[in-house]
Amino acid sequence: MENKTNNQLEIKTGHLKFYIGDDESKALAEITFVYEGNNLIIEHTIVTEALKGQGVARTLVDRVVDFARLEKHKIIPVCDYAKKVLTQNAQYQDILADEVLLTRADENKED
């Protein structure tokens, strides 16, 4: 399945990643993940200088979220960017793995 971002860049499906560019090994932007049981662990989100500031990283996170929801997976974001986006926006709470929600609750208790 391929999607278009708001600026019409094509998001392609690669091996354990979604990416933008002509070649998976030389992507202009990518988000990588691995499977752990029924969870997807988002490892990295990388956007080259040519695409920075265009909302591409957020669009890639949304693509993983759509994929996870479709496939009935939960997400554990290890990538700092994905973690920030997913834990700070209520629209993503349903897709976060229980351990992420518990960790977040514990962190909020310390505040």
Backbone as JSON Lines, residues from 0, in Angstrom:
{"i":0,"aa":"M","n":[0.85,-1.18,0.0],"ca":[0.0,0.0,0.0],"c":[0.89,1.23,0.0]}
{"i":1,"aa":"E","n":[0.59,2.19,-0.84],"ca":[1.36,3.41,-0.92],"c":[0.45,4.6,-0.66]}
{"i":2,"aa":"N","n":[0.95,5.57,0.03],"ca":[0.19,6.77,0.37],"c":[0.91,7.98,-0.17]}
{"i":3,"aa":"K","n":[0.18,9.09,-0.25],"ca":[0.78,10.37,-0.62],"c":[0.71,11.28,0.6]}
{"i":4,"aa":"T","n":[1.79,12.02,0.86],"ca":[1.78,13.0,1.94],"c":[1.04,14.23,1.45]}
{"i":5,"aa":"N","n":[0.87,15.19,2.36],"ca":[0.17,16.42,1.98],"c":[0.85,17.11,0.81]}
{"i":6,"aa":"N","n":[2.16,17.0,0.71],"ca":[2.86,17.65,-0.4],"c":[3.08,16.68,-1.56]}
{"i":7,"aa":"Q","n":[2.31,15.6,-1.59],"ca":[2.27,14.64,-2.7],"c":[3.54,13.81,-2.85]}
{"i":8,"aa":"L","n":[4.33,13.67,-1.81],"ca":[5.45,12.75,-1.84],"c":[4.92,11.35,-1.55]}
{"i":9,"aa":"E","n":[5.36,10.39,-2.29],"ca":[4.84,9.03,-2.17],"c":[5.52,8.29,-1.02]}
{"i":10,"aa":"I","n":[4.71,7.75,-0.11],"ca":[5.24,6.92,0.97],"c":[5.18,5.49,0.5]}
{"i":11,"aa":"K","n":[6.35,4.85,0.48],"ca":[6.46,3.48,0.01],"c":[6.7,2.54,1.19]}
{"i":12,"aa":"T","n":[6.33,1.29,0.98],"ca":[6.53,0.26,2.0],"c":[7.82,-0.48,1.69]}
{"i":13,"aa":"G","n":[8.7,-0.54,2.67],"ca":[9.95,-1.28,2.52],"c":[10.0,-2.4,3.54]}
{"i":14,"aa":"H","n":[11.18,-2.97,3.72],"ca":[11.36,-4.02,4.71],"c":[11.48,-3.39,6.09]}
{"i":15,"aa":"L","n":[10.43,-3.55,6.9],"ca":[10.36,-3.0,8.26],"c":[10.51,-1.48,8.27]}
{"i":16,"aa":"K","n":[9.96,-0.84,7.24],"ca":[10.01,0.61,7.19],"c":[9.0,1.13,6.19]}
{"i":17,"aa":"F","n":[8.7,2.41,6.35],"ca":[8.02,3.19,5.33],"c":[9.0,4.28,4.95]}
{"i":18,"aa":"Y","n":[9.04,4.62,3.68],"ca":[10.05,5.57,3.24],"c":[9.56,6.4,2.06]}
{"i":19,"aa":"I","n":[10.29,7.48,1.82],"ca":[10.06,8.36,0.68],"c":[11.35,8.39,-0.12]}
{"i":20,"aa":"G","n":[11.24,8.18,-1.4],"ca":[12.4,8.19,-2.28],"c":[12.3,7.1,-3.31]}
{"i":21,"aa":"D","n":[13.23,7.1,-4.23],"ca":[13.22,6.12,-5.31],"c":[13.76,4.76,-4.89]}
{"i":22,"aa":"D","n":[14.63,4.76,-3.9],"ca":[15.32,3.53,-3.51],"c":[15.28,3.39,-1.98]}
{"i":23,"aa":"E","n":[14.84,2.25,-1.52],"ca":[14.74,2.01,-0.08],"c":[16.06,2.22,0.65]}
{"i":24,"aa":"S","n":[17.17,1.87,0.01],"ca":[18.47,2.0,0.67],"c":[19.0,3.44,0.65]}
{"i":25,"aa":"K","n":[18.38,4.31,-0.14],"ca":[18.8,5.72,-0.21],"c":[17.59,6.63,-0.03]}
{"i":26,"aa":"A","n":[16.8,6.34,0.98],"ca":[15.55,7.07,1.21],"c":[15.82,8.53,1.56]}
{"i":27,"aa":"L","n":[14.9,9.38,1.13],"ca":[14.95,10.79,1.5],"c":[14.38,11.0,2.9]}
{"i":28,"aa":"A","n":[13.52,10.08,3.3],"ca":[12.94,10.08,4.65],"c":[12.46,8.67,4.93]}
{"i":29,"aa":"E","n":[12.55,8.26,6.2],"ca":[12.08,6.91,6.54],"c":[11.73,6.81,8.01]}
{"i":30,"aa":"I","n":[10.88,5.86,8.29],"ca":[10.58,5.48,9.67],"c":[10.72,3.97,9.73]}
{"i":31,"aa":"T","n":[11.52,3.51,10.68],"ca":[11.81,2.08,10.77],"c":[11.2,1.5,12.03]}
{"i":32,"aa":"F","n":[10.87,0.22,11.96],"ca":[10.26,-0.46,13.09],"c":[10.63,-1.93,13.06]}
{"i":33,"aa":"V","n":[10.44,-2.59,14.2],"ca":[10.59,-4.03,14.31],"c":[9.37,-4.56,15.04]}
{"i":34,"aa":"Y","n":[9.15,-5.84,14.89],"ca":[8.05,-6.49,15.6],"c":[8.56,-7.1,16.9]}
{"i":35,"aa":"E","n":[7.76,-6.96,17.94],"ca":[8.0,-7.66,19.21],"c":[6.64,-8.18,19.64]}
{"i":36,"aa":"G","n":[6.39,-9.45,19.38],"ca":[5.07,-10.0,19.64],"c":[4.05,-9.29,18.77]}
{"i":37,"aa":"N","n":[3.0,-8.77,19.39],"ca":[1.98,-8.05,18.66],"c":[2.26,-6.54,18.6]}
{"i":38,"aa":"N","n":[3.42,-6.14,19.06],"ca":[3.78,-4.72,19.08],"c":[4.7,-4.36,17.93]}
{"i":39,"aa":"L","n":[4.6,-3.11,17.49],"ca":[5.56,-2.53,16.57],"c":[6.41,-1.58,17.39]}
{"i":40,"aa":"I","n":[7.7,-1.74,17.34],"ca":[8.61,-0.83,18.02],"c":[9.18,0.12,16.97]}
{"i":41,"aa":"I","n":[8.82,1.39,17.08],"ca":[9.36,2.4,16.16],"c":[10.77,2.74,16.64]}
{"i":42,"aa":"E","n":[11.74,2.44,15.78],"ca":[13.14,2.64,16.16],"c":[13.69,4.0,15.76]}
{"i":43,"aa":"H","n":[13.45,4.42,14.52],"ca":[14.05,5.65,14.01],"c":[13.1,6.36,13.06]}
{"i":44,"aa":"T","n":[13.18,7.66,13.06],"ca":[12.54,8.5,12.05],"c":[13.63,9.42,11.53]}
{"i":45,"aa":"I","n":[13.88,9.35,10.23],"ca":[14.95,10.13,9.63],"c":[14.4,10.9,8.43]}
{"i":46,"aa":"V","n":[14.68,12.2,8.39],"ca":[14.27,13.04,7.27],"c":[15.5,13.82,6.81]}
{"i":47,"aa":"T","n":[15.81,13.75,5.53],"ca":[16.96,14.48,5.0],"c":[16.68,15.98,4.98]}
{"i":48,"aa":"E","n":[17.74,16.76,4.89],"ca":[17.62,18.22,4.87],"c":[16.66,18.7,3.78]}
{"i":49,"aa":"A","n":[16.65,18.02,2.66],"ca":[15.81,18.43,1.53],"c":[14.32,18.42,1.87]}
{"i":50,"aa":"L","n":[13.92,17.6,2.84],"ca":[12.5,17.48,3.19],"c":[12.14,18.02,4.57]}
{"i":51,"aa":"K","n":[13.13,18.48,5.32],"ca":[12.85,18.98,6.66],"c":[11.93,20.19,6.62]}
{"i":52,"aa":"G","n":[11.11,20.3,7.66],"ca":[10.21,21.44,7.79],"c":[8.93,21.33,6.98]}
{"i":53,"aa":"Q","n":[8.69,20.18,6.39],"ca":[7.5,19.99,5.55],"c":[6.47,19.04,6.18]}
{"i":54,"aa":"G","n":[6.69,18.65,7.43],"ca":[5.75,17.74,8.08],"c":[5.9,16.29,7.68]}
{"i":55,"aa":"V","n":[7.03,15.97,7.06],"ca":[7.24,14.61,6.55],"c":[7.37,13.6,7.7]}
{"i":56,"aa":"A","n":[8.11,13.95,8.73],"ca":[8.29,13.02,9.86],"c":[6.94,12.69,10.5]}
{"i":57,"aa":"R","n":[6.11,13.68,10.69],"ca":[4.78,13.46,11.29],"c":[3.93,12.58,10.36]}
{"i":58,"aa":"T","n":[4.03,12.8,9.07],"ca":[3.29,12.0,8.11],"c":[3.75,10.54,8.15]}
{"i":59,"aa":"L","n":[5.04,10.32,8.33],"ca":[5.55,8.95,8.44],"c":[5.04,8.28,9.72]}
{"i":60,"aa":"V","n":[5.01,9.03,10.82],"ca":[4.46,8.48,12.06],"c":[3.0,8.11,11.85]}
{"i":61,"aa":"D","n":[2.25,8.99,11.21],"ca":[0.84,8.69,10.94],"c":[0.69,7.45,10.06]}
{"i":62,"aa":"R","n":[1.61,7.24,9.15],"ca":[1.55,6.05,8.28],"c":[1.74,4.78,9.1]}
{"i":63,"aa":"V","n":[2.67,4.79,10.03],"ca":[2.86,3.63,10.9],"c":[1.63,3.4,11.77]}
{"i":64,"aa":"V","n":[1.05,4.47,12.27],"ca":[-0.16,4.36,13.09],"c":[-1.28,3.73,12.28]}
{"i":65,"aa":"D","n":[-1.48,4.2,11.05],"ca":[-2.51,3.62,10.19],"c":[-2.27,2.13,9.96]}
{"i":66,"aa":"F","n":[-1.03,1.78,9.7],"ca":[-0.66,0.39,9.48],"c":[-0.92,-0.45,10.73]}
{"i":67,"aa":"A","n":[-0.51,0.07,11.89],"ca":[-0.69,-0.66,13.14],"c":[-2.18,-0.87,13.44]}
{"i":68,"aa":"R","n":[-2.97,0.15,13.23],"ca":[-4.41,0.02,13.47],"c":[-5.02,-1.01,12.53]}
{"i":69,"aa":"L","n":[-4.65,-0.97,11.28],"ca":[-5.17,-1.9,10.29],"c":[-4.81,-3.35,10.63]}
{"i":70,"aa":"E","n":[-3.58,-3.55,11.08],"ca":[-3.08,-4.89,11.38],"c":[-3.31,-5.31,12.83]}
{"i":71,"aa":"K","n":[-3.97,-4.43,13.62],"ca":[-4.29,-4.71,15.03],"c":[-3.04,-4.87,15.91]}
{"i":72,"aa":"H","n":[-2.05,-4.01,15.66],"ca":[-0.84,-3.98,16.48],"c":[-0.91,-2.79,17.42]}
{"i":73,"aa":"K","n":[-0.1,-2.83,18.46],"ca":[0.12,-1.69,19.33],"c":[1.52,-1.17,19.06]}
{"i":74,"aa":"I","n":[1.8,0.05,19.46],"ca":[3.09,0.68,19.16],"c":[3.85,0.99,20.44]}
{"i":75,"aa":"I","n":[5.14,0.71,20.39],"ca":[6.09,1.14,21.41],"c":[7.09,2.06,20.7]}
{"i":76,"aa":"P","n":[7.02,3.37,20.94],"ca":[7.96,4.27,20.27],"c":[9.26,4.39,21.05]}
{"i":77,"aa":"V","n":[10.36,3.97,20.45],"ca":[11.68,4.14,21.04],"c":[12.32,5.42,20.49]}
{"i":78,"aa":"C","n":[12.04,5.7,19.25],"ca":[12.49,6.93,18.6],"c":[11.96,8.13,19.37]}
{"i":79,"aa":"D","n":[12.83,9.07,19.7],"ca":[12.42,10.24,20.49],"c":[11.32,11.04,19.81]}
{"i":80,"aa":"Y","n":[11.43,11.24,18.51],"ca":[10.42,12.02,17.81],"c":[9.07,11.32,17.85]}
{"i":81,"aa":"A","n":[9.05,10.04,17.5],"ca":[7.79,9.29,17.5],"c":[7.2,9.22,18.91]}
{"i":82,"aa":"K","n":[8.05,9.06,19.9],"ca":[7.57,9.01,21.29],"c":[6.89,10.32,21.67]}
{"i":83,"aa":"K","n":[7.5,11.43,21.31],"ca":[6.92,12.73,21.63],"c":[5.55,12.9,20.95]}
{"i":84,"aa":"V","n":[5.49,12.6,19.66],"ca":[4.24,12.76,18.92],"c":[3.15,11.85,19.48]}
{"i":85,"aa":"L","n":[3.48,10.6,19.68],"ca":[2.47,9.61,20.07],"c":[2.01,9.75,21.51]}
{"i":86,"aa":"T","n":[2.89,10.16,22.4],"ca":[2.49,10.24,23.81],"c":[1.87,11.59,24.17]}
{"i":87,"aa":"Q","n":[2.07,12.61,23.35],"ca":[1.56,13.94,23.69],"c":[0.28,14.3,22.94]}
{"i":88,"aa":"N","n":[-0.27,13.38,22.18],"ca":[-1.49,13.65,21.42],"c":[-2.54,12.59,21.73]}
{"i":89,"aa":"A","n":[-3.67,13.03,22.21],"ca":[-4.74,12.11,22.63],"c":[-5.22,11.19,21.51]}
{"i":90,"aa":"Q","n":[-5.12,11.62,20.28],"ca":[-5.61,10.81,19.16],"c":[-4.85,9.51,18.97]}
{"i":91,"aa":"Y","n":[-3.7,9.38,19.64],"ca":[-2.89,8.18,19.48],"c":[-2.94,7.24,20.69]}
{"i":92,"aa":"Q","n":[-3.65,7.6,21.72],"ca":[-3.64,6.8,22.95],"c":[-4.11,5.37,22.73]}
{"i":93,"aa":"D","n":[-5.02,5.17,21.8],"ca":[-5.55,3.82,21.54],"c":[-4.54,2.88,20.92]}
{"i":94,"aa":"I","n":[-3.5,3.42,20.31],"ca":[-2.55,2.6,19.57],"c":[-1.28,2.31,20.38]}
{"i":95,"aa":"L","n":[-1.1,3.0,21.5],"ca":[0.09,2.78,22.31],"c":[-0.02,1.49,23.12]}
{"i":96,"aa":"A","n":[1.07,0.76,23.19],"ca":[1.11,-0.47,23.98],"c":[0.91,-0.12,25.46]}
{"i":97,"aa":"D","n":[0.35,-1.06,26.2],"ca":[0.05,-0.82,27.62],"c":[1.28,-0.36,28.4]}
{"i":98,"aa":"E","n":[2.44,-0.95,28.12],"ca":[3.65,-0.58,28.87],"c":[4.04,0.88,28.64]}
{"i":99,"aa":"V","n":[3.73,1.43,27.46],"ca":[4.0,2.84,27.2],"c":[3.07,3.7,28.02]}
{"i":100,"aa":"L","n":[1.81,3.33,28.07],"ca":[0.84,4.09,28.85],"c":[1.17,4.03,30.34]}
{"i":101,"aa":"L","n":[1.61,2.87,30.82],"ca":[1.98,2.74,32.24],"c":[3.21,3.57,32.56]}
{"i":102,"aa":"T","n":[4.21,3.56,31.68],"ca":[5.41,4.36,31.89],"c":[5.07,5.83,31.91]}
{"i":103,"aa":"R","n":[4.2,6.23,31.0],"ca":[3.79,7.63,30.93],"c":[3.06,8.03,32.21]}
{"i":104,"aa":"A","n":[2.2,7.17,32.72],"ca":[1.47,7.45,33.96],"c":[2.45,7.6,35.12]}
{"i":105,"aa":"D","n":[3.45,6.72,35.17],"ca":[4.46,6.8,36.23],"c":[5.25,8.09,36.14]}
{"i":106,"aa":"E","n":[5.6,8.51,34.93],"ca":[6.35,9.76,34.76],"c":[5.51,10.95,35.21]}
{"i":107,"aa":"N","n":[4.22,10.93,34.94],"ca":[3.35,12.02,35.34],"c":[3.2,12.11,36.85]}
{"i":108,"aa":"K","n":[3.28,10.98,37.55],"ca":[3.19,10.97,39.02],"c":[4.37,11.69,39.64]}
{"i":109,"aa":"E","n":[5.54,11.63,38.97],"ca":[6.75,12.24,39.5],"c":[6.75,13.74,39.36]}
{"i":110,"aa":"D","n":[5.89,14.29,38.52],"ca":[5.86,15.75,38.29],"c":[5.31,16.5,39.47]}
